Amino acid sequence: MNYNKIRSVCRVIRIILGLFLIAIAFITGNVWFYLGFILLIAGIMNFCPLCIITKKCSIK
């Protein structure tokens, strides 16, 4: 199994979802959607916040 391909797909999904949530925040004015910045930064920096919190990561 090619883990680099999975990681690159996850990275793209995080960036797209982060931008989508930030756009919803601008449109609706709901501040909770600004949590999309976490996904955006995680996608750009290529790290998984859940791996840091749980100390488990399936992708090495």
mmCIF file of the N, C-alpha and C atoms, coordinates in Angstrom:
data_MODEL
# 
_entry.id   MODEL 
# 
loop_
_atom_site.group_PDB 
_atom_site.id 
_atom_site.type_symbol 
_atom_site.label_atom_id 
_atom_site.label_alt_id 
_atom_site.label_comp_id 
_atom_site.label_asym_id 
_atom_site.label_entity_id 
_atom_site.label_seq_id 
_atom_site.pdbx_PDB_ins_code 
_atom_site.Cartn_x 
_atom_site.Cartn_y 
_atom_site.Cartn_z 
_atom_site.occupancy 
_atom_site.B_iso_or_equiv 
_atom_site.pdbx_formal_charge 
_atom_site.auth_seq_id 
_atom_site.auth_comp_id 
_atom_site.auth_asym_id 
_atom_site.auth_atom_id 
_atom_site.pdbx_PDB_model_num 
ATOM 1   N N  . MET A 1 1  ? 0.840   -1.184 0.000  1.00 0.00 ? 1  MET A N  1 
ATOM 2   C CA . MET A 1 1  ? 0.000   0.000  0.000  1.00 0.00 ? 1  MET A CA 1 
ATOM 3   C C  . MET A 1 1  ? 0.884   1.246  0.000  1.00 0.00 ? 1  MET A C  1 
ATOM 4   N N  . ASN A 1 2  ? 0.562   2.194  -0.832 1.00 0.00 ? 2  ASN A N  1 
ATOM 5   C CA . ASN A 1 2  ? 1.356   3.409  -0.949 1.00 0.00 ? 2  ASN A CA 1 
ATOM 6   C C  . ASN A 1 2  ? 0.842   4.459  0.029  1.00 0.00 ? 2  ASN A C  1 
ATOM 7   N N  . TYR A 1 3  ? 1.561   4.618  1.159  1.00 0.00 ? 3  TYR A N  1 
ATOM 8   C CA . TYR A 1 3  ? 1.130   5.550  2.195  1.00 0.00 ? 3  TYR A CA 1 
ATOM 9   C C  . TYR A 1 3  ? 1.300   7.007  1.779  1.00 0.00 ? 3  TYR A C  1 
ATOM 10  N N  . ASN A 1 4  ? 2.272   7.283  0.923  1.00 0.00 ? 4  ASN A N  1 
ATOM 11  C CA . ASN A 1 4  ? 2.465   8.666  0.464  1.00 0.00 ? 4  ASN A CA 1 
ATOM 12  C C  . ASN A 1 4  ? 1.258   9.159  -0.323 1.00 0.00 ? 4  ASN A C  1 
ATOM 13  N N  . LYS A 1 5  ? 0.653   8.257  -1.081 1.00 0.00 ? 5  LYS A N  1 
ATOM 14  C CA . LYS A 1 5  ? -0.530  8.641  -1.857 1.00 0.00 ? 5  LYS A CA 1 
ATOM 15  C C  . LYS A 1 5  ? -1.705  8.937  -0.919 1.00 0.00 ? 5  LYS A C  1 
ATOM 16  N N  . ILE A 1 6  ? -1.875  8.120  0.127  1.00 0.00 ? 6  ILE A N  1 
ATOM 17  C CA . ILE A 1 6  ? -2.945  8.362  1.092  1.00 0.00 ? 6  ILE A CA 1 
ATOM 18  C C  . ILE A 1 6  ? -2.708  9.682  1.809  1.00 0.00 ? 6  ILE A C  1 
ATOM 19  N N  . ARG A 1 7  ? -1.479  9.913  2.213  1.00 0.00 ? 7  ARG A N  1 
ATOM 20  C CA . ARG A 1 7  ? -1.155  11.145 2.919  1.00 0.00 ? 7  ARG A CA 1 
ATOM 21  C C  . ARG A 1 7  ? -1.412  12.366 2.032  1.00 0.00 ? 7  ARG A C  1 
ATOM 22  N N  . SER A 1 8  ? -1.078  12.300 0.743  1.00 0.00 ? 8  SER A N  1 
ATOM 23  C CA . SER A 1 8  ? -1.299  13.450 -0.137 1.00 0.00 ? 8  SER A CA 1 
ATOM 24  C C  . SER A 1 8  ? -2.782  13.684 -0.374 1.00 0.00 ? 8  SER A C  1 
ATOM 25  N N  . VAL A 1 9  ? -3.575  12.611 -0.436 1.00 0.00 ? 9  VAL A N  1 
ATOM 26  C CA . VAL A 1 9  ? -5.024  12.764 -0.590 1.00 0.00 ? 9  VAL A CA 1 
ATOM 27  C C  . VAL A 1 9  ? -5.614  13.393 0.664  1.00 0.00 ? 9  VAL A C  1 
ATOM 28  N N  . CYS A 1 10 ? -5.182  12.935 1.836  1.00 0.00 ? 10 CYS A N  1 
ATOM 29  C CA . CYS A 1 10 ? -5.671  13.507 3.094  1.00 0.00 ? 10 CYS A CA 1 
ATOM 30  C C  . CYS A 1 10 ? -5.288  14.983 3.205  1.00 0.00 ? 10 CYS A C  1 
ATOM 31  N N  . ARG A 1 11 ? -4.108  15.303 2.744  1.00 0.00 ? 11 ARG A N  1 
ATOM 32  C CA . ARG A 1 11 ? -3.650  16.695 2.796  1.00 0.00 ? 11 ARG A CA 1 
ATOM 33  C C  . ARG A 1 11 ? -4.538  17.591 1.936  1.00 0.00 ? 11 ARG A C  1 
ATOM 34  N N  . VAL A 1 12 ? -4.854  17.144 0.742  1.00 0.00 ? 12 VAL A N  1 
ATOM 35  C CA . VAL A 1 12 ? -5.719  17.915 -0.154 1.00 0.00 ? 12 VAL A CA 1 
ATOM 36  C C  . VAL A 1 12 ? -7.118  18.064 0.440  1.00 0.00 ? 12 VAL A C  1 
ATOM 37  N N  . ILE A 1 13 ? -7.630  16.985 1.024  1.00 0.00 ? 13 ILE A N  1 
ATOM 38  C CA . ILE A 1 13 ? -8.963  17.033 1.627  1.00 0.00 ? 13 ILE A CA 1 
ATOM 39  C C  . ILE A 1 13 ? -8.986  18.007 2.795  1.00 0.00 ? 13 ILE A C  1 
ATOM 40  N N  . ARG A 1 14 ? -7.946  18.012 3.624  1.00 0.00 ? 14 ARG A N  1 
ATOM 41  C CA . ARG A 1 14 ? -7.886  18.959 4.747  1.00 0.00 ? 14 ARG A CA 1 
ATOM 42  C C  . ARG A 1 14 ? -7.873  20.397 4.262  1.00 0.00 ? 14 ARG A C  1 
ATOM 43  N N  . ILE A 1 15 ? -7.104  20.689 3.225  1.00 0.00 ? 15 ILE A N  1 
ATOM 44  C CA . ILE A 1 15 ? -7.016  22.054 2.711  1.00 0.00 ? 15 ILE A CA 1 
ATOM 45  C C  . ILE A 1 15 ? -8.356  22.493 2.133  1.00 0.00 ? 15 ILE A C  1 
ATOM 46  N N  . ILE A 1 16 ? -8.977  21.643 1.335  1.00 0.00 ? 16 ILE A N  1 
ATOM 47  C CA . ILE A 1 16 ? -10.259 21.988 0.723  1.00 0.00 ? 16 ILE A CA 1 
ATOM 48  C C  . ILE A 1 16 ? -11.334 22.164 1.781  1.00 0.00 ? 16 ILE A C  1 
ATOM 49  N N  . LEU A 1 17 ? -11.403 21.246 2.745  1.00 0.00 ? 17 LEU A N  1 
ATOM 50  C CA . LEU A 1 17 ? -12.410 21.339 3.799  1.00 0.00 ? 17 LEU A CA 1 
ATOM 51  C C  . LEU A 1 17 ? -12.178 22.571 4.671  1.00 0.00 ? 17 LEU A C  1 
ATOM 52  N N  . GLY A 1 18 ? -10.923 22.878 4.959  1.00 0.00 ? 18 GLY A N  1 
ATOM 53  C CA . GLY A 1 18 ? -10.604 24.074 5.736  1.00 0.00 ? 18 GLY A CA 1 
ATOM 54  C C  . GLY A 1 18 ? -11.041 25.340 5.030  1.00 0.00 ? 18 GLY A C  1 
ATOM 55  N N  . LEU A 1 19 ? -10.746 25.451 3.740  1.00 0.00 ? 19 LEU A N  1 
ATOM 56  C CA . LEU A 1 19 ? -11.172 26.626 2.972  1.00 0.00 ? 19 LEU A CA 1 
ATOM 57  C C  . LEU A 1 19 ? -12.694 26.719 2.891  1.00 0.00 ? 19 LEU A C  1 
ATOM 58  N N  . PHE A 1 20 ? -13.352 25.576 2.767  1.00 0.00 ? 20 PHE A N  1 
ATOM 59  C CA . PHE A 1 20 ? -14.811 25.542 2.718  1.00 0.00 ? 20 PHE A CA 1 
ATOM 60  C C  . PHE A 1 20 ? -15.419 26.045 4.030  1.00 0.00 ? 20 PHE A C  1 
ATOM 61  N N  . LEU A 1 21 ? -14.889 25.575 5.158  1.00 0.00 ? 21 LEU A N  1 
ATOM 62  C CA . LEU A 1 21 ? -15.410 26.013 6.448  1.00 0.00 ? 21 LEU A CA 1 
ATOM 63  C C  . LEU A 1 21 ? -15.153 27.500 6.694  1.00 0.00 ? 21 LEU A C  1 
ATOM 64  N N  . ILE A 1 22 ? -14.009 27.992 6.279  1.00 0.00 ? 22 ILE A N  1 
ATOM 65  C CA . ILE A 1 22 ? -13.700 29.412 6.435  1.00 0.00 ? 22 ILE A CA 1 
ATOM 66  C C  . ILE A 1 22 ? -14.639 30.251 5.572  1.00 0.00 ? 22 ILE A C  1 
ATOM 67  N N  . ALA A 1 23 ? -14.943 29.779 4.366  1.00 0.00 ? 23 ALA A N  1 
ATOM 68  C CA . ALA A 1 23 ? -15.884 30.489 3.499  1.00 0.00 ? 23 ALA A CA 1 
ATOM 69  C C  . ALA A 1 23 ? -17.271 30.526 4.125  1.00 0.00 ? 23 ALA A C  1 
ATOM 70  N N  . ILE A 1 24 ? -17.698 29.429 4.726  1.00 0.00 ? 24 ILE A N  1 
ATOM 71  C CA . ILE A 1 24 ? -18.998 29.415 5.404  1.00 0.00 ? 24 ILE A CA 1 
ATOM 72  C C  . ILE A 1 24 ? -18.997 30.398 6.567  1.00 0.00 ? 24 ILE A C  1 
ATOM 73  N N  . ALA A 1 25 ? -17.875 30.501 7.277  1.00 0.00 ? 25 ALA A N  1 
ATOM 74  C CA . ALA A 1 25 ? -17.776 31.453 8.387  1.00 0.00 ? 25 ALA A CA 1 
ATOM 75  C C  . ALA A 1 25 ? -17.942 32.885 7.894  1.00 0.00 ? 25 ALA A C  1 
ATOM 76  N N  . PHE A 1 26 ? -17.338 33.206 6.765  1.00 0.00 ? 26 PHE A N  1 
ATOM 77  C CA . PHE A 1 26 ? -17.481 34.556 6.218  1.00 0.00 ? 26 PHE A CA 1 
ATOM 78  C C  . PHE A 1 26 ? -18.910 34.829 5.771  1.00 0.00 ? 26 PHE A C  1 
ATOM 79  N N  . ILE A 1 27 ? -19.531 33.840 5.189  1.00 0.00 ? 27 ILE A N  1 
ATOM 80  C CA . ILE A 1 27 ? -20.895 34.027 4.662  1.00 0.00 ? 27 ILE A CA 1 
ATOM 81  C C  . ILE A 1 27 ? -21.925 34.123 5.783  1.00 0.00 ? 27 ILE A C  1 
ATOM 82  N N  . THR A 1 28 ? -21.851 33.194 6.749  1.00 0.00 ? 28 THR A N  1 
ATOM 83  C CA . THR A 1 28 ? -22.869 33.142 7.793  1.00 0.00 ? 28 THR A CA 1 
ATOM 84  C C  . THR A 1 28 ? -22.548 34.010 8.998  1.00 0.00 ? 28 THR A C  1 
ATOM 85  N N  . GLY A 1 29 ? -21.290 34.275 9.228  1.00 0.00 ? 29 GLY A N  1 
ATOM 86  C CA . GLY A 1 29 ? -20.895 35.044 10.401 1.00 0.00 ? 29 GLY A CA 1 
ATOM 87  C C  . GLY A 1 29 ? -20.785 34.191 11.656 1.00 0.00 ? 29 GLY A C  1 
ATOM 88  N N  . ASN A 1 30 ? -20.951 32.886 11.523 1.00 0.00 ? 30 ASN A N  1 
ATOM 89  C CA . ASN A 1 30 ? -20.842 31.980 12.659 1.00 0.00 ? 30 ASN A CA 1 
ATOM 90  C C  . ASN A 1 30 ? -19.367 31.718 12.938 1.00 0.00 ? 30 ASN A C  1 
ATOM 91  N N  . VAL A 1 31 ? -18.925 32.079 14.142 1.00 0.00 ? 31 VAL A N  1 
ATOM 92  C CA . VAL A 1 31 ? -17.498 31.998 14.452 1.00 0.00 ? 31 VAL A CA 1 
ATOM 93  C C  . VAL A 1 31 ? -16.995 30.567 14.607 1.00 0.00 ? 31 VAL A C  1 
ATOM 94  N N  . TRP A 1 32 ? -17.869 29.597 14.835 1.00 0.00 ? 32 TRP A N  1 
ATOM 95  C CA . TRP A 1 32 ? -17.432 28.215 14.986 1.00 0.00 ? 32 TRP A CA 1 
ATOM 96  C C  . TRP A 1 32 ? -16.818 27.661 13.710 1.00 0.00 ? 32 TRP A C  1 
ATOM 97  N N  . PHE A 1 33 ? -17.218 28.189 12.573 1.00 0.00 ? 33 PHE A N  1 
ATOM 98  C CA . PHE A 1 33 ? -16.666 27.701 11.316 1.00 0.00 ? 33 PHE A CA 1 
ATOM 99  C C  . PHE A 1 33 ? -15.226 28.173 11.088 1.00 0.00 ? 33 PHE A C  1 
ATOM 100 N N  . TYR A 1 34 ? -14.758 29.109 11.916 1.00 0.00 ? 34 TYR A N  1 
ATOM 101 C CA . TYR A 1 34 ? -13.361 29.523 11.812 1.00 0.00 ? 34 TYR A CA 1 
ATOM 102 C C  . TYR A 1 34 ? -12.412 28.426 12.298 1.00 0.00 ? 34 TYR A C  1 
ATOM 103 N N  . LEU A 1 35 ? -12.967 27.360 12.856 1.00 0.00 ? 35 LEU A N  1 
ATOM 104 C CA . LEU A 1 35 ? -12.138 26.206 13.187 1.00 0.00 ? 35 LEU A CA 1 
ATOM 105 C C  . LEU A 1 35 ? -11.566 25.564 11.930 1.00 0.00 ? 35 LEU A C  1 
ATOM 106 N N  . GLY A 1 36 ? -12.047 25.969 10.777 1.00 0.00 ? 36 GLY A N  1 
ATOM 107 C CA . GLY A 1 36 ? -11.486 25.516 9.514  1.00 0.00 ? 36 GLY A CA 1 
ATOM 108 C C  . GLY A 1 36 ? -10.027 25.910 9.354  1.00 0.00 ? 36 GLY A C  1 
ATOM 109 N N  . PHE A 1 37 ? -9.582  26.935 10.106 1.00 0.00 ? 37 PHE A N  1 
ATOM 110 C CA . PHE A 1 37 ? -8.174  27.318 10.063 1.00 0.00 ? 37 PHE A CA 1 
ATOM 111 C C  . PHE A 1 37 ? -7.284  26.189 10.580 1.00 0.00 ? 37 PHE A C  1 
ATOM 112 N N  . ILE A 1 38 ? -7.792  25.402 11.528 1.00 0.00 ? 38 ILE A N  1 
ATOM 113 C CA . ILE A 1 38 ? -7.019  24.261 12.031 1.00 0.00 ? 38 ILE A CA 1 
ATOM 114 C C  . ILE A 1 38 ? -6.784  23.256 10.908 1.00 0.00 ? 38 ILE A C  1 
ATOM 115 N N  . LEU A 1 39 ? -7.845  22.951 10.164 1.00 0.00 ? 39 LEU A N  1 
ATOM 116 C CA . LEU A 1 39 ? -7.696  22.022 9.040  1.00 0.00 ? 39 LEU A CA 1 
ATOM 117 C C  . LEU A 1 39 ? -6.787  22.593 7.956  1.00 0.00 ? 39 LEU A C  1 
ATOM 118 N N  . LEU A 1 40 ? -6.940  23.880 7.681  1.00 0.00 ? 40 LEU A N  1 
ATOM 119 C CA . LEU A 1 40 ? -6.122  24.514 6.651  1.00 0.00 ? 40 LEU A CA 1 
ATOM 120 C C  . LEU A 1 40 ? -4.648  24.470 7.025  1.00 0.00 ? 40 LEU A C  1 
ATOM 121 N N  . ILE A 1 41 ? -4.323  24.824 8.255  1.00 0.00 ? 41 ILE A N  1 
ATOM 122 C CA . ILE A 1 41 ? -2.930  24.803 8.700  1.00 0.00 ? 41 ILE A CA 1 
ATOM 123 C C  . ILE A 1 41 ? -2.394  23.372 8.733  1.00 0.00 ? 41 ILE A C  1 
ATOM 124 N N  . ALA A 1 42 ? -3.233  22.426 9.184  1.00 0.00 ? 42 ALA A N  1 
ATOM 125 C CA . ALA A 1 42 ? -2.801  21.025 9.211  1.00 0.00 ? 42 ALA A CA 1 
ATOM 126 C C  . ALA A 1 42 ? -2.517  20.520 7.803  1.00 0.00 ? 42 ALA A C  1 
ATOM 127 N N  . GLY A 1 43 ? -3.323  20.934 6.839  1.00 0.00 ? 43 GLY A N  1 
ATOM 128 C CA . GLY A 1 43 ? -3.089  20.520 5.461  1.00 0.00 ? 43 GLY A CA 1 
ATOM 129 C C  . GLY A 1 43 ? -1.849  21.145 4.865  1.00 0.00 ? 43 GLY A C  1 
ATOM 130 N N  . ILE A 1 44 ? -1.633  22.414 5.160  1.00 0.00 ? 44 ILE A N  1 
ATOM 131 C CA . ILE A 1 44 ? -0.465  23.102 4.618  1.00 0.00 ? 44 ILE A CA 1 
ATOM 132 C C  . ILE A 1 44 ? 0.822   22.571 5.249  1.00 0.00 ? 44 ILE A C  1 
ATOM 133 N N  . MET A 1 45 ? 0.797   22.366 6.571  1.00 0.00 ? 45 MET A N  1 
ATOM 134 C CA . MET A 1 45 ? 1.989   21.912 7.280  1.00 0.00 ? 45 MET A CA 1 
ATOM 135 C C  . MET A 1 45 ? 2.169   20.390 7.198  1.00 0.00 ? 45 MET A C  1 
ATOM 136 N N  . ASN A 1 46 ? 1.169   19.684 6.678  1.00 0.00 ? 46 ASN A N  1 
ATOM 137 C CA . ASN A 1 46 ? 1.197   18.234 6.488  1.00 0.00 ? 46 ASN A CA 1 
ATOM 138 C C  . ASN A 1 46 ? 1.410   17.479 7.803  1.00 0.00 ? 46 ASN A C  1 
ATOM 139 N N  . PHE A 1 47 ? 0.565   17.795 8.783  1.00 0.00 ? 47 PHE A N  1 
ATOM 140 C CA . PHE A 1 47 ? 0.563   17.029 10.017 1.00 0.00 ? 47 PHE A CA 1 
ATOM 141 C C  . PHE A 1 47 ? -0.880  16.741 10.411 1.00 0.00 ? 47 PHE A C  1 
ATOM 142 N N  . CYS A 1 48 ? -1.051  15.782 11.304 1.00 0.00 ? 48 CYS A N  1 
ATOM 143 C CA . CYS A 1 48 ? -2.380  15.383 11.739 1.00 0.00 ? 48 CYS A CA 1 
ATOM 144 C C  . CYS A 1 48 ? -2.541  15.728 13.213 1.00 0.00 ? 48 CYS A C  1 
ATOM 145 N N  . PRO A 1 49 ? -3.427  16.664 13.548 1.00 0.00 ? 49 PRO A N  1 
ATOM 146 C CA . PRO A 1 49 ? -3.613  17.018 14.960 1.00 0.00 ? 49 PRO A CA 1 
ATOM 147 C C  . PRO A 1 49 ? -4.079  15.834 15.812 1.00 0.00 ? 49 PRO A C  1 
ATOM 148 N N  . LEU A 1 50 ? -4.852  14.924 15.242 1.00 0.00 ? 50 LEU A N  1 
ATOM 149 C CA . LEU A 1 50 ? -5.317  13.766 16.006 1.00 0.00 ? 50 LEU A CA 1 
ATOM 150 C C  . LEU A 1 50 ? -4.173  12.843 16.373 1.00 0.00 ? 50 LEU A C  1 
ATOM 151 N N  . CYS A 1 51 ? -3.164  12.756 15.526 1.00 0.00 ? 51 CYS A N  1 
ATOM 152 C CA . CYS A 1 51 ? -1.999  11.927 15.848 1.00 0.00 ? 51 CYS A CA 1 
ATOM 153 C C  . CYS A 1 51 ? -1.260  12.504 17.053 1.00 0.00 ? 51 CYS A C  1 
ATOM 154 N N  . ILE A 1 52 ? -1.205  13.808 17.169 1.00 0.00 ? 52 ILE A N  1 
ATOM 155 C CA . ILE A 1 52 ? -0.530  14.448 18.292 1.00 0.00 ? 52 ILE A CA 1 
ATOM 156 C C  . ILE A 1 52 ? -1.330  14.233 19.574 1.00 0.00 ? 52 ILE A C  1 
ATOM 157 N N  . ILE A 1 53 ? -2.648  14.362 19.498 1.00 0.00 ? 53 ILE A N  1 
ATOM 158 C CA . ILE A 1 53 ? -3.505  14.229 20.675 1.00 0.00 ? 53 ILE A CA 1 
ATOM 159 C C  . ILE A 1 53 ? -3.545  12.785 21.174 1.00 0.00 ? 53 ILE A C  1 
ATOM 160 N N  . THR A 1 54 ? -3.743  11.837 20.255 1.00 0.00 ? 54 THR A N  1 
ATOM 161 C CA . THR A 1 54 ? -3.906  10.435 20.650 1.00 0.00 ? 54 THR A CA 1 
ATOM 162 C C  . THR A 1 54 ? -2.584  9.679  20.751 1.00 0.00 ? 54 THR A C  1 
ATOM 163 N N  . LYS A 1 55 ? -1.501  10.256 20.261 1.00 0.00 ? 55 LYS A N  1 
ATOM 164 C CA . LYS A 1 55 ? -0.178  9.623  20.238 1.00 0.00 ? 55 LYS A CA 1 
ATOM 165 C C  . LYS A 1 55 ? -0.188  8.341  19.407 1.00 0.00 ? 55 LYS A C  1 
ATOM 166 N N  . LYS A 1 56 ? -1.149  8.230  18.487 1.00 0.00 ? 56 LYS A N  1 
ATOM 167 C CA . LYS A 1 56 ? -1.228  7.078  17.590 1.00 0.00 ? 56 LYS A CA 1 
ATOM 168 C C  . LYS A 1 56 ? -1.335  7.604  16.177 1.00 0.00 ? 56 LYS A C  1 
ATOM 169 N N  . CYS A 1 57 ? -0.645  6.952  15.274 1.00 0.00 ? 57 CYS A N  1 
ATOM 170 C CA . CYS A 1 57 ? -0.756  7.328  13.878 1.00 0.00 ? 57 CYS A CA 1 
ATOM 171 C C  . CYS A 1 57 ? -0.556  6.073  13.030 1.00 0.00 ? 57 CYS A C  1 
ATOM 172 N N  . SER A 1 58 ? -1.485  5.832  12.153 1.00 0.00 ? 58 SER A N  1 
ATOM 173 C CA . SER A 1 58 ? -1.401  4.629  11.321 1.00 0.00 ? 58 SER A CA 1 
ATOM 174 C C  . SER A 1 58 ? -0.461  4.814  10.146 1.00 0.00 ? 58 SER A C  1 
ATOM 175 N N  . ILE A 1 59 ? -0.130  6.054  9.809  1.00 0.00 ? 59 ILE A N  1 
ATOM 176 C CA . ILE A 1 59 ? 0.760   6.340  8.690  1.00 0.00 ? 59 ILE A CA 1 
ATOM 177 C C  . ILE A 1 59 ? 2.112   6.764  9.239  1.00 0.00 ? 59 ILE A C  1 
ATOM 178 N N  . LYS A 1 60 ? 3.123   6.002  8.954  1.00 0.00 ? 60 LYS A N  1 
ATOM 179 C CA . LYS A 1 60 ? 4.470   6.333  9.435  1.00 0.00 ? 60 LYS A CA 1 
ATOM 180 C C  . LYS A 1 60 ? 5.247   7.061  8.362  1.00 0.00 ? 60 LYS A C  1 
# 
